[in-house]
Amino acid sequence: MELQFDDSALVRDYISGDERALEILINRHNQRITSFIYSKVLDRDATEDIFQDTFIKVIKTLKKGNYSEEGKFLPWVMRIAHNLIIDHFRKNKRLPKFEGGEDFNIFSVIGDDQLNVERQLIKDQIDTDLGMLIDELPDDQREVLIMRIYKDMSFKDISEATGVSINTALGRMRYALINLRKIIQKNKIVLTN
Amino acid sequence: MEKIYSEQTNTCRLTRVKKETITFLLHYSRSLKVINYQGFQFESHLN
């Protein structure tokens, strides 16, 4: 016959530093506490979380010496779990939860517009390649293109900065783009993400 | 609109928490030390 220590003896042992006593207590009551929590929240992950939080409270209370021997150990733990279950429902009321079902996934509705690492790498590469292509352009065209695209200047500002008319600046921009396309086509460069 | 509030339900009853959860709690318990100093209690975690 297995020797069974009662809970209060194990609690006393644990308070006096025997960590093994806690393991016995947790394993002994694991099923009852888990079933109790699960019957209320009906969610496996939430059950694990509440179980964990319950025992963190138990451990803290016991280690701080705030546990009174008056009641029984299990009803006391159940009470803590019960309070945490209430907290769980209160929190869920404030923060509605979206979960994916078989036929519906919330991530098909909300998306992340940030590029992932791979796409970011590709984008950086394209930017670098494009910079090198722009360097191939004649000086006057390159100047206008850089001012328009990279410095976001208006054609009016560009014409003032370069000392040519707006139409000339527009024309240089047009030729810059045509020439870029030519270089890209000629060298069969792929610049898509 | 209410159609998007769907919940995934696993019909299997959960009767015991995972071993990892228990291991975590035992490690947590081992690392936690409560220090009493002049009527104050301090929690410290040893690595």
gemmi code that builds the backbone of each chain (N, CA, C; Angstrom):
import gemmi

chains = {
    "A": [
        ("MET", (0.846, -1.212, 0.000), (0.000, 0.000, 0.000), (0.873, 1.251, 0.000)),
        ("GLU", (0.476, 2.176, -0.878), (1.294, 3.385, -0.984), (1.052, 4.292, 0.219)),
        ("LEU", (2.116, 4.820, 0.705), (2.006, 5.713, 1.858), (1.524, 7.080, 1.375)),
        ("GLN", (0.418, 7.526, 1.906), (-0.148, 8.802, 1.464), (-0.028, 9.855, 2.565)),
        ("PHE", (0.693, 10.887, 2.243), (0.714, 12.014, 3.176), (-0.505, 12.864, 2.900)),
        ("ASP", (-1.116, 13.408, 3.940), (-2.247, 14.279, 3.620), (-1.729, 15.662, 3.201)),
        ("ASP", (-2.672, 16.428, 2.598), (-2.270, 17.698, 2.000), (-1.603, 18.629, 2.993)),
        ("SER", (-2.165, 18.685, 4.197), (-1.619, 19.668, 5.141), (-0.175, 19.333, 5.515)),
        ("ALA", (0.162, 18.034, 5.581), (1.549, 17.640, 5.863), (2.454, 18.063, 4.712)),
        ("LEU", (1.954, 17.863, 3.478), (2.751, 18.241, 2.301), (2.947, 19.753, 2.240)),
        ("VAL", (1.879, 20.496, 2.576), (1.994, 21.962, 2.576), (3.045, 22.388, 3.593)),
        ("ARG", (3.015, 21.761, 4.765), (4.013, 22.102, 5.803), (5.428, 21.796, 5.311)),
        ("ASP", (5.568, 20.634, 4.674), (6.885, 20.259, 4.135), (7.348, 21.278, 3.097)),
        ("TYR", (6.402, 21.664, 2.240), (6.763, 22.606, 1.177), (7.204, 23.940, 1.770)),
        ("ILE", (6.435, 24.409, 2.758), (6.787, 25.694, 3.381), (8.174, 25.608, 4.021)),
        ("SER", (8.494, 24.428, 4.563), (9.813, 24.311, 5.187), (10.903, 23.982, 4.168)),
        ("GLY", (10.558, 24.020, 2.885), (11.613, 23.959, 1.869), (11.670, 22.696, 1.027)),
        ("ASP", (10.727, 21.791, 1.203), (10.769, 20.565, 0.417), (10.005, 20.764, -0.898)),
        ("GLU", (10.751, 20.989, -1.974), (10.116, 21.275, -3.274), (9.355, 20.070, -3.814)),
        ("ARG", (9.780, 18.893, -3.409), (9.145, 17.657, -3.892), (7.673, 17.595, -3.446)),
        ("ALA", (7.400, 18.195, -2.296), (6.025, 18.180, -1.778), (5.076, 18.899, -2.732)),
        ("LEU", (5.578, 19.977, -3.352), (4.732, 20.730, -4.292), (4.380, 19.863, -5.498)),
        ("GLU", (5.377, 19.123, -5.960), (5.148, 18.256, -7.121), (4.039, 17.236, -6.819)),
        ("ILE", (4.119, 16.675, -5.615), (3.089, 15.696, -5.242), (1.723, 16.380, -5.189)),
        ("LEU", (1.685, 17.568, -4.594), (0.408, 18.284, -4.482), (-0.176, 18.591, -5.860)),
        ("ILE", (0.689, 19.102, -6.759), (0.196, 19.460, -8.098), (-0.306, 18.215, -8.813)),
        ("ASN", (0.488, 17.151, -8.791), (0.065, 15.936, -9.498), (-1.184, 15.325, -8.882)),
        ("ARG", (-1.291, 15.412, -7.573), (-2.451, 14.825, -6.908), (-3.737, 15.529, -7.316)),
        ("HIS", (-3.678, 16.865, -7.443), (-4.904, 17.621, -7.707), (-5.029, 18.102, -9.142)),
        ("ASN", (-4.035, 17.753, -9.957), (-4.022, 18.189, -11.357), (-5.375, 17.957, -12.037)),
        ("GLN", (-5.858, 16.715, -11.953), (-7.061, 16.359, -12.705), (-8.291, 17.135, -12.231)),
        ("ARG", (-8.450, 17.234, -10.931), (-9.659, 17.903, -10.420), (-9.655, 19.388, -10.757)),
        ("ILE", (-8.483, 20.018, -10.590), (-8.421, 21.465, -10.847), (-8.562, 21.735, -12.341)),
        ("THR", (-7.852, 20.945, -13.149), (-7.935, 21.140, -14.603), (-9.369, 20.955, -15.095)),
        ("SER", (-10.010, 19.875, -14.646), (-11.390, 19.625, -15.085), (-12.311, 20.749, -14.656)),
        ("PHE", (-12.084, 21.241, -13.447), (-12.918, 22.334, -12.942), (-12.772, 23.573, -13.828)),
        ("ILE", (-11.507, 23.941, -14.125), (-11.273, 25.138, -14.943), (-11.836, 24.922, -16.352)),
        ("TYR", (-11.546, 23.730, -16.908), (-11.976, 23.467, -18.286), (-13.497, 23.473, -18.407)),
        ("SER", (-14.182, 22.973, -17.360), (-15.650, 22.946, -17.425), (-16.238, 24.351, -17.467)),
        ("LYS", (-15.464, 25.321, -16.992), (-15.963, 26.704, -17.007), (-15.547, 27.459, -18.268)),
        ("VAL", (-14.273, 27.350, -18.655), (-13.795, 28.185, -19.765), (-13.898, 27.492, -21.126)),
        ("LEU", (-13.949, 26.154, -21.140), (-14.064, 25.368, -22.380), (-13.022, 25.755, -23.424)),
        ("ASP", (-11.849, 26.029, -22.963), (-10.765, 26.372, -23.882), (-9.476, 25.794, -23.306)),
        ("ARG", (-8.804, 24.999, -24.121), (-7.641, 24.273, -23.598), (-6.510, 25.207, -23.200)),
        ("ASP", (-6.211, 26.168, -24.083), (-5.092, 27.070, -23.776), (-5.390, 27.933, -22.556)),
        ("ALA", (-6.638, 28.431, -22.497), (-7.016, 29.260, -21.350), (-6.941, 28.438, -20.067)),
        ("THR", (-7.324, 27.161, -20.158), (-7.250, 26.284, -18.983), (-5.807, 26.163, -18.488)),
        ("GLU", (-4.891, 25.931, -19.430), (-3.475, 25.817, -19.047), (-3.002, 27.108, -18.370)),
        ("ASP", (-3.397, 28.238, -18.960), (-2.970, 29.534, -18.411), (-3.504, 29.736, -17.002)),
        ("ILE", (-4.798, 29.450, -16.824), (-5.409, 29.681, -15.510), (-4.825, 28.732, -14.481)),
        ("PHE", (-4.603, 27.485, -14.894), (-3.978, 26.503, -13.990), (-2.616, 27.014, -13.535)),
        ("GLN", (-1.852, 27.507, -14.489), (-0.509, 28.017, -14.171), (-0.586, 29.219, -13.230)),
        ("ASP", (-1.470, 30.157, -13.566), (-1.602, 31.342, -12.714), (-2.070, 30.974, -11.303)),
        ("THR", (-2.957, 29.976, -11.250), (-3.448, 29.540, -9.946), (-2.284, 29.075, -9.075)),
        ("PHE", (-1.445, 28.208, -9.637), (-0.355, 27.674, -8.827), (0.745, 28.704, -8.571)),
        ("ILE", (0.876, 29.677, -9.457), (1.839, 30.757, -9.161), (1.367, 31.496, -7.906)),
        ("LYS", (0.051, 31.722, -7.824), (-0.500, 32.370, -6.619), (-0.291, 31.490, -5.398)),
        ("VAL", (-0.543, 30.190, -5.564), (-0.376, 29.255, -4.451), (1.073, 29.289, -3.954)),
        ("ILE", (2.010, 29.201, -4.899), (3.436, 29.172, -4.542), (3.824, 30.455, -3.801)),
        ("LYS", (3.381, 31.592, -4.355), (3.729, 32.872, -3.718), (3.164, 32.942, -2.305)),
        ("THR", (1.890, 32.579, -2.170), (1.261, 32.663, -0.854), (1.967, 31.769, 0.158)),
        ("LEU", (2.275, 30.538, -0.271), (2.929, 29.609, 0.650), (4.329, 30.096, 1.017)),
        ("LYS", (5.070, 30.564, 0.017), (6.446, 31.003, 0.292), (6.479, 32.251, 1.168)),
        ("LYS", (5.433, 33.082, 1.031), (5.405, 34.295, 1.841), (4.879, 34.020, 3.249)),
        ("GLY", (4.439, 32.800, 3.467), (3.925, 32.435, 4.789), (2.561, 33.013, 5.090)),
        ("ASN", (1.800, 33.321, 4.011), (0.476, 33.921, 4.214), (-0.644, 32.877, 4.247)),
        ("TYR", (-0.280, 31.606, 4.156), (-1.313, 30.564, 4.104), (-1.723, 30.177, 5.518)),
        ("SER", (-3.044, 30.176, 5.738), (-3.487, 29.770, 7.065), (-4.011, 28.339, 6.989)),
        ("GLU", (-3.769, 27.601, 7.998), (-4.091, 26.167, 7.993), (-5.579, 25.896, 8.169)),
        ("GLU", (-6.348, 26.967, 8.376), (-7.757, 26.776, 8.742), (-8.516, 25.848, 7.797)),
        ("GLY", (-8.463, 26.229, 6.514), (-9.246, 25.448, 5.558), (-8.444, 24.295, 5.015)),
        ("LYS", (-9.049, 23.609, 4.074), (-8.331, 22.528, 3.406), (-7.600, 23.095, 2.197)),
        ("PHE", (-6.573, 22.403, 1.785), (-5.744, 22.890, 0.674), (-6.528, 22.955, -0.638)),
        ("LEU", (-7.189, 21.861, -1.012), (-7.857, 21.815, -2.319), (-8.960, 22.874, -2.468)),
        ("PRO", (-9.864, 23.030, -1.479), (-10.880, 24.080, -1.638), (-10.260, 25.473, -1.775)),
        ("TRP", (-9.144, 25.669, -1.097), (-8.463, 26.971, -1.195), (-7.935, 27.190, -2.617)),
        ("VAL", (-7.310, 26.156, -3.189), (-6.792, 26.263, -4.561), (-7.947, 26.450, -5.546)),
        ("MET", (-9.031, 25.729, -5.323), (-10.212, 25.860, -6.193), (-10.759, 27.280, -6.157)),
        ("ARG", (-10.717, 27.875, -4.989), (-11.212, 29.244, -4.818), (-10.349, 30.210, -5.653)),
        ("ILE", (-9.034, 30.011, -5.580), (-8.125, 30.862, -6.371), (-8.426, 30.676, -7.858)),
        ("ALA", (-8.561, 29.398, -8.280), (-8.856, 29.114, -9.692), (-10.173, 29.776, -10.096)),
        ("HIS", (-11.163, 29.669, -9.221), (-12.481, 30.267, -9.492), (-12.361, 31.775, -9.712)),
        ("ASN", (-11.601, 32.439, -8.843), (-11.419, 33.885, -8.993), (-10.700, 34.220, -10.300)),
        ("LEU", (-9.722, 33.397, -10.652), (-8.987, 33.660, -11.892), (-9.866, 33.408, -13.122)),
        ("ILE", (-10.790, 32.448, -12.993), (-11.724, 32.206, -14.106), (-12.600, 33.444, -14.304)),
        ("ILE", (-13.048, 34.028, -13.197), (-13.863, 35.251, -13.295), (-13.043, 36.362, -13.953)),
        ("ASP", (-11.787, 36.497, -13.518), (-10.909, 37.498, -14.138), (-10.780, 37.255, -15.635)),
        ("HIS", (-10.658, 35.975, -15.984), (-10.496, 35.603, -17.393), (-11.699, 36.069, -18.213)),
        ("PHE", (-12.908, 35.856, -17.689), (-14.101, 36.273, -18.431), (-14.234, 37.785, -18.484)),
        ("ARG", (-13.835, 38.436, -17.393), (-13.875, 39.905, -17.395), (-12.940, 40.458, -18.466)),
        ("LYS", (-11.746, 39.886, -18.528), (-10.752, 40.369, -19.474), (-11.233, 40.107, -20.902)),
        ("ASN", (-11.817, 38.935, -21.121), (-12.290, 38.604, -22.465), (-13.439, 39.495, -22.914)),
        ("LYS", (-14.189, 39.990, -21.950), (-15.288, 40.888, -22.280), (-14.730, 42.200, -22.812)),
        ("ARG", (-13.642, 42.635, -22.188), (-13.017, 43.885, -22.634), (-12.265, 43.698, -23.939)),
        ("LEU", (-11.640, 42.542, -24.094), (-10.842, 42.288, -25.295), (-11.445, 41.121, -26.055)),
        ("PRO", (-12.404, 41.380, -26.947), (-13.024, 40.272, -27.672), (-11.965, 39.505, -28.458)),
        ("LYS", (-12.143, 38.213, -28.489), (-11.113, 37.366, -29.082), (-11.547, 36.887, -30.459)),
        ("PHE", (-10.640, 36.896, -31.381), (-10.927, 36.357, -32.702), (-10.148, 35.074, -32.884)),
        ("GLU", (-10.851, 34.046, -33.212), (-10.159, 32.783, -33.439), (-10.584, 32.195, -34.757)),
        ("GLY", (-9.687, 31.476, -35.371), (-9.992, 30.878, -36.663), (-10.777, 29.604, -36.502)),
        ("GLY", (-11.783, 29.423, -37.311), (-12.522, 28.172, -37.313), (-12.091, 27.352, -38.517)),
        ("GLU", (-12.816, 26.287, -38.754), (-12.478, 25.429, -39.891), (-12.611, 26.189, -41.207)),
        ("ASP", (-13.703, 26.969, -41.304), (-14.011, 27.600, -42.585), (-13.697, 29.093, -42.600)),
        ("PHE", (-13.150, 29.582, -41.523), (-12.883, 31.020, -41.494), (-11.606, 31.319, -40.741)),
        ("ASN", (-10.818, 32.184, -41.309), (-9.582, 32.575, -40.650), (-9.528, 34.093, -40.601)),
        ("ILE", (-9.370, 34.631, -39.408), (-9.386, 36.086, -39.244), (-8.287, 36.749, -40.074)),
        ("PHE", (-7.194, 36.005, -40.314), (-6.083, 36.614, -41.047), (-6.380, 36.783, -42.535)),
        ("SER", (-7.526, 36.224, -42.986), (-7.888, 36.496, -44.366), (-8.579, 37.856, -44.472)),
        ("VAL", (-8.990, 38.402, -43.332), (-9.666, 39.699, -43.333), (-8.683, 40.812, -42.987)),
        ("ILE", (-7.875, 40.562, -41.955), (-6.875, 41.574, -41.616), (-5.531, 41.121, -42.154)),
        ("GLY", (-4.802, 42.061, -42.671), (-3.500, 41.701, -43.233), (-2.396, 42.551, -42.641)),
        ("ASP", (-1.186, 42.114, -42.859), (-0.030, 42.863, -42.412), (0.574, 43.491, -43.660)),
        ("ASP", (0.548, 44.824, -43.738), (1.038, 45.445, -44.962), (2.560, 45.615, -44.965)),
        ("GLN", (3.194, 45.239, -43.869), (4.662, 45.270, -43.834), (5.207, 44.159, -44.717)),
        ("LEU", (6.342, 44.442, -45.358), (6.957, 43.396, -46.166), (7.606, 42.374, -45.253)),
        ("ASN", (7.571, 41.133, -45.657), (8.312, 40.147, -44.877), (9.800, 40.244, -45.224)),
        ("VAL", (10.630, 39.500, -44.514), (12.079, 39.662, -44.660), (12.520, 39.412, -46.093)),
        ("GLU", (11.963, 38.355, -46.696), (12.369, 38.017, -48.053), (12.028, 39.148, -49.023)),
        ("ARG", (10.780, 39.637, -48.906), (10.355, 40.693, -49.816), (11.134, 41.990, -49.565)),
        ("GLN", (11.486, 42.218, -48.305), (12.263, 43.406, -47.974), (13.643, 43.316, -48.637)),
        ("LEU", (14.230, 42.113, -48.596), (15.538, 41.901, -49.237), (15.437, 42.152, -50.738)),
        ("ILE", (14.362, 41.609, -51.338), (14.182, 41.786, -52.777), (14.022, 43.269, -53.099)),
        ("LYS", (13.232, 43.951, -52.247), (13.000, 45.381, -52.487), (14.320, 46.160, -52.414)),
        ("ASP", (15.125, 45.859, -51.396), (16.421, 46.538, -51.252), (17.290, 46.296, -52.482)),
        ("GLN", (17.242, 45.048, -52.976), (18.062, 44.706, -54.139), (17.605, 45.487, -55.365)),
        ("ILE", (16.268, 45.559, -55.519), (15.727, 46.299, -56.666), (16.123, 47.769, -56.571)),
        ("ASP", (16.005, 48.322, -55.353), (16.376, 49.726, -55.174), (17.830, 49.964, -55.559)),
        ("THR", (18.707, 49.039, -55.135), (20.134, 49.177, -55.452), (20.366, 49.075, -56.956)),
        ("ASP", (19.714, 48.055, -57.580), (19.868, 47.868, -59.028), (19.397, 49.104, -59.784)),
        ("LEU", (18.250, 49.628, -59.331), (17.686, 50.790, -60.007), (18.630, 51.976, -59.875)),
        ("GLY", (19.238, 52.118, -58.699), (20.205, 53.203, -58.488), (21.360, 53.101, -59.479)),
        ("MET", (21.811, 51.854, -59.713), (22.918, 51.666, -60.649), (22.486, 51.996, -62.077)),
        ("LEU", (21.239, 51.642, -62.418), (20.729, 51.957, -63.755), (20.619, 53.466, -63.962)),
        ("ILE", (20.172, 54.150, -62.894), (20.017, 55.606, -63.001), (21.374, 56.266, -63.243)),
        ("ASP", (22.418, 55.682, -62.653), (23.763, 56.230, -62.856), (24.204, 56.155, -64.324)),
        ("GLU", (23.573, 55.238, -65.090), (23.923, 55.098, -66.509), (23.328, 56.220, -67.365)),
        ("LEU", (22.332, 56.942, -66.831), (21.631, 57.963, -67.623), (22.539, 59.179, -67.870)),
        ("PRO", (22.259, 59.913, -68.946), (22.999, 61.181, -69.148), (22.769, 62.125, -67.964)),
        ("ASP", (23.753, 62.964, -67.693), (23.722, 63.805, -66.487), (22.436, 64.611, -66.331)),
        ("ASP", (22.018, 65.300, -67.431), (20.849, 66.187, -67.281), (19.571, 65.404, -66.959)),
        ("GLN", (19.440, 64.232, -67.567), (18.244, 63.412, -67.288), (18.289, 62.838, -65.867)),
        ("ARG", (19.487, 62.374, -65.496), (19.621, 61.789, -64.150), (19.299, 62.830, -63.071)),
        ("GLU", (19.777, 64.036, -63.295), (19.564, 65.122, -62.332), (18.059, 65.365, -62.115)),
        ("VAL", (17.320, 65.467, -63.224), (15.880, 65.730, -63.119), (15.168, 64.554, -62.438)),
        ("LEU", (15.538, 63.352, -62.834), (14.865, 62.167, -62.272), (15.101, 62.062, -60.757)),
        ("ILE", (16.332, 62.317, -60.342), (16.628, 62.219, -58.901), (15.857, 63.282, -58.120)),
        ("MET", (15.815, 64.500, -58.689), (15.079, 65.577, -57.997), (13.598, 65.243, -57.895)),
        ("ARG", (13.039, 64.686, -58.978), (11.598, 64.418, -58.997), (11.245, 63.219, -58.118)),
        ("ILE", (11.947, 62.124, -58.305), (11.560, 60.874, -57.627), (12.112, 60.790, -56.200)),
        ("TYR", (13.391, 61.044, -56.031), (13.993, 60.822, -54.710), (13.838, 62.039, -53.797)),
        ("LYS", (13.918, 63.251, -54.386), (13.782, 64.441, -53.524), (12.360, 64.993, -53.526)),
        ("ASP", (11.495, 64.388, -54.348), (10.085, 64.754, -54.385), (9.856, 66.237, -54.680)),
        ("MET", (10.685, 66.789, -55.565), (10.515, 68.212, -55.906), (9.501, 68.350, -57.038)),
        ("SER", (8.843, 69.513, -57.110), (7.908, 69.750, -58.215), (8.727, 70.161, -59.438)),
        ("PHE", (8.091, 70.038, -60.640), (8.824, 70.415, -61.850), (9.152, 71.898, -61.850)),
        ("LYS", (8.318, 72.675, -61.156), (8.597, 74.116, -61.063), (9.910, 74.325, -60.301)),
        ("ASP", (10.037, 73.633, -59.160), (11.263, 73.753, -58.356), (12.472, 73.231, -59.138)),
        ("ILE", (12.253, 72.123, -59.873), (13.363, 71.535, -60.634), (13.844, 72.522, -61.702)),
        ("SER", (12.853, 73.148, -62.382), (13.250, 74.079, -63.439), (14.035, 75.245, -62.841)),
        ("GLU", (13.629, 75.690, -61.646), (14.370, 76.790, -61.002), (15.765, 76.335, -60.577)),
        ("ALA", (15.847, 75.129, -60.028), (17.131, 74.637, -59.529), (18.129, 74.373, -60.653)),
        ("THR", (17.603, 73.914, -61.808), (18.536, 73.572, -62.892), (18.685, 74.703, -63.909)),
        ("GLY", (17.833, 75.731, -63.793), (17.932, 76.870, -64.702), (17.421, 76.578, -66.103)),
        ("VAL", (16.468, 75.629, -66.224), (15.836, 75.386, -67.539), (14.330, 75.590, -67.396)),
        ("SER", (13.643, 75.605, -68.522), (12.184, 75.798, -68.445), (11.507, 74.526, -67.925)),
        ("ILE", (10.240, 74.714, -67.475), (9.499, 73.554, -66.968), (9.371, 72.493, -68.053)),
        ("ASN", (9.098, 72.946, -69.290), (8.935, 71.981, -70.386), (10.196, 71.168, -70.634)),
        ("THR", (11.342, 71.832, -70.517), (12.602, 71.096, -70.707), (12.768, 70.056, -69.610)),
        ("ALA", (12.466, 70.483, -68.372), (12.579, 69.536, -67.249), (11.654, 68.343, -67.474)),
        ("LEU", (10.391, 68.639, -67.912), (9.438, 67.554, -68.195), (9.982, 66.624, -69.279)),
        ("GLY", (10.544, 67.229, -70.302), (11.099, 66.451, -71.419), (12.240, 65.566, -70.949)),
        ("ARG", (13.114, 66.109, -70.100), (14.249, 65.322, -69.606), (13.756, 64.142, -68.755)),
        ("MET", (12.719, 64.402, -67.979), (12.145, 63.342, -67.155), (11.612, 62.222, -68.053)),
        ("ARG", (10.893, 62.673, -69.120), (10.319, 61.690, -70.051), (11.420, 60.844, -70.683)),
        ("TYR", (12.483, 61.508, -71.132), (13.575, 60.756, -71.769), (14.298, 59.869, -70.745)),
        ("ALA", (14.406, 60.390, -69.519), (15.053, 59.576, -68.474), (14.310, 58.255, -68.311)),
        ("LEU", (12.966, 58.338, -68.245), (12.167, 57.114, -68.066), (12.266, 56.208, -69.284)),
        ("ILE", (12.202, 56.844, -70.493), (12.301, 56.033, -71.723), (13.650, 55.312, -71.758)),
        ("ASN", (14.712, 56.050, -71.425), (16.043, 55.439, -71.468), (16.197, 54.332, -70.421)),
        ("LEU", (15.615, 54.570, -69.236), (15.675, 53.526, -68.206), (15.011, 52.255, -68.706)),
        ("ARG", (13.811, 52.428, -69.312), (13.104, 51.256, -69.838), (13.940, 50.535, -70.883)),
        ("LYS", (14.607, 51.354, -71.726), (15.445, 50.751, -72.779), (16.548, 49.914, -72.158)),
        ("ILE", (17.231, 50.500, -71.171), (18.343, 49.770, -70.533), (17.829, 48.470, -69.924)),
        ("ILE", (16.654, 48.578, -69.264), (16.092, 47.391, -68.599), (15.759, 46.305, -69.619)),
        ("GLN", (15.124, 46.748, -70.734), (14.747, 45.770, -71.764), (15.974, 45.152, -72.419)),
        ("LYS", (16.949, 46.023, -72.707), (18.150, 45.557, -73.400), (18.889, 44.511, -72.572)),
        ("ASN", (18.971, 44.769, -71.276), (19.731, 43.850, -70.409), (18.863, 42.758, -69.789)),
        ("LYS", (17.581, 42.765, -70.179), (16.620, 41.765, -69.661), (16.634, 41.691, -68.131)),
        ("ILE", (16.546, 42.886, -67.536), (16.581, 42.934, -66.061), (15.145, 42.807, -65.532)),
        ("VAL", (14.974, 42.013, -64.505), (13.644, 41.868, -63.895), (13.608, 42.715, -62.634)),
        ("LEU", (12.695, 43.674, -62.615), (12.610, 44.553, -61.439), (11.218, 44.481, -60.838)),
        ("THR", (10.817, 43.308, -60.428), (9.504, 43.212, -59.783), (9.654, 42.474, -58.463)),
        ("ASN", (8.778, 42.838, -57.547), (8.824, 42.203, -56.228), (7.739, 41.147, -56.165)),
    ],
    "B": [
        ("MET", (-22.038, 40.802, -39.946), (-20.875, 41.121, -39.122), (-20.649, 40.060, -38.055)),
        ("GLU", (-21.750, 39.612, -37.435), (-21.563, 38.671, -36.322), (-21.020, 37.318, -36.784)),
        ("LYS", (-21.077, 37.108, -38.112), (-20.588, 35.840, -38.623), (-19.090, 35.659, -38.398)),
        ("ILE", (-18.362, 36.768, -38.269), (-16.921, 36.602, -38.116), (-16.527, 36.223, -36.691)),
        ("TYR", (-17.472, 36.235, -35.774), (-17.139, 35.823, -34.405), (-17.226, 34.308, -34.288)),
        ("SER", (-16.265, 33.658, -34.878), (-16.321, 32.203, -34.812), (-15.278, 31.696, -33.832)),
        ("GLU", (-15.568, 30.635, -33.188), (-14.630, 30.066, -32.222), (-14.306, 28.640, -32.608)),
        ("GLN", (-13.042, 28.318, -32.456), (-12.653, 26.952, -32.758), (-12.831, 26.127, -31.493)),
        ("THR", (-13.571, 25.079, -31.606), (-13.769, 24.284, -30.398), (-13.179, 22.900, -30.582)),
        ("ASN", (-12.350, 22.536, -29.627), (-11.796, 21.196, -29.634), (-12.695, 20.369, -28.717)),
        ("THR", (-13.317, 19.383, -29.297), (-14.342, 18.666, -28.525), (-13.752, 17.739, -27.464)),
        ("CYS", (-12.458, 17.455, -27.558), (-11.830, 16.610, -26.543), (-11.764, 17.366, -25.216)),
        ("ARG", (-12.215, 16.713, -24.179), (-12.129, 17.341, -22.858), (-10.687, 17.355, -22.396)),
        ("LEU", (-10.326, 18.422, -21.752), (-8.979, 18.495, -21.202), (-9.062, 18.075, -19.740)),
        ("THR", (-8.342, 17.020, -19.390), (-8.473, 16.555, -18.014), (-7.211, 16.808, -17.191)),
        ("ARG", (-6.104, 16.959, -17.882), (-4.858, 17.222, -17.161), (-4.060, 18.246, -17.931)),
        ("VAL", (-3.370, 19.126, -17.212), (-2.549, 20.101, -17.939), (-1.276, 19.398, -18.426)),
        ("LYS", (-0.623, 20.053, -19.373), (0.578, 19.462, -19.971), (1.697, 19.319, -18.953)),
        ("LYS", (2.582, 18.391, -19.234), (3.736, 18.177, -18.357), (4.595, 19.439, -18.288)),
        ("GLU", (4.659, 20.156, -19.421), (5.484, 21.367, -19.478), (4.996, 22.406, -18.480)),
        ("THR", (3.669, 22.496, -18.341), (3.109, 23.488, -17.416), (3.551, 23.164, -15.993)),
        ("ILE", (3.498, 21.878, -15.658), (3.885, 21.465, -14.303), (5.382, 21.688, -14.088)),
        ("THR", (6.170, 21.334, -15.097), (7.619, 21.554, -14.990), (7.910, 23.028, -14.786)),
        ("PHE", (7.192, 23.860, -15.548), (7.393, 25.302, -15.393), (7.106, 25.727, -13.953)),
        ("LEU", (5.990, 25.235, -13.406), (5.611, 25.634, -12.047), (6.662, 25.175, -11.031)),
        ("LEU", (7.190, 23.970, -11.223), (8.193, 23.464, -10.277), (9.476, 24.290, -10.374)),
        ("HIS", (9.846, 24.657, -11.603), (11.030, 25.510, -11.770), (10.795, 26.885, -11.164)),
        ("TYR", (9.590, 27.384, -11.399), (9.241, 28.698, -10.845), (9.361, 28.661, -9.321)),
        ("SER", (8.829, 27.598, -8.741), (8.856, 27.471, -7.291), (10.292, 27.407, -6.771)),
        ("ARG", (11.148, 26.660, -7.495), (12.545, 26.537, -7.049), (13.271, 27.866, -7.135)),
        ("SER", (12.903, 28.666, -8.160), (13.663, 29.915, -8.357), (13.192, 31.036, -7.434)),
        ("LEU", (11.969, 30.897, -6.917), (11.410, 32.011, -6.134), (11.921, 31.987, -4.692)),
        ("LYS", (12.475, 33.119, -4.296), (12.876, 33.258, -2.893), (12.198, 34.513, -2.342)),
        ("VAL", (11.607, 34.368, -1.182), (10.981, 35.528, -0.561), (11.879, 35.994, 0.586)),
        ("ILE", (12.234, 37.266, 0.513), (13.146, 37.807, 1.525), (12.364, 38.761, 2.425)),
        ("ASN", (12.437, 38.524, 3.712), (11.779, 39.430, 4.655), (12.806, 40.427, 5.169)),
        ("TYR", (12.467, 41.696, 5.065), (13.409, 42.690, 5.541), (12.634, 43.856, 6.149)),
        ("GLN", (12.820, 44.070, 7.425), (12.171, 45.159, 8.156), (10.682, 45.276, 7.843)),
        ("GLY", (9.992, 44.167, 7.931), (8.544, 44.186, 7.710), (8.131, 44.195, 6.262)),
        ("PHE", (9.095, 44.249, 5.334), (8.760, 44.189, 3.904), (9.104, 42.810, 3.366)),
        ("GLN", (8.334, 42.397, 2.373), (8.658, 41.130, 1.730), (9.090, 41.388, 0.296)),
        ("PHE", (10.218, 40.827, -0.088), (10.714, 40.989, -1.456), (10.762, 39.626, -2.139)),
        ("GLU", (10.294, 39.611, -3.386), (10.398, 38.364, -4.146), (11.637, 38.444, -5.026)),
        ("SER", (12.404, 37.391, -5.032), (13.531, 37.392, -5.964), (13.591, 36.046, -6.671)),
        ("HIS", (14.003, 36.116, -7.930), (14.109, 34.881, -8.713), (15.566, 34.573, -8.995)),
        ("LEU", (15.974, 33.405, -8.593), (17.352, 32.994, -8.840), (17.409, 32.283, -10.175)),
        ("ASN", (18.450, 32.563, -10.903), (18.576, 31.885, -12.198), (19.249, 30.535, -12.037)),
    ],
}
model = gemmi.Model(1)
for chain_id, residues in chains.items():
    chain = gemmi.Chain(chain_id)
    for i, (resn, *xyz) in enumerate(residues, 1):
        res = gemmi.Residue()
        res.name, res.seqid = resn, gemmi.SeqId(i, " ")
        for name, pos in zip(("N", "CA", "C"), xyz):
            atom = gemmi.Atom()
            atom.name, atom.element = name, gemmi.Element(name[0])
            atom.pos, atom.b_iso = gemmi.Position(*pos), 0.0
            res.add_atom(atom)
        chain.add_residue(res)
    model.add_chain(chain)
structure = gemmi.Structure()
structure.add_model(model)
structure.setup_entities()
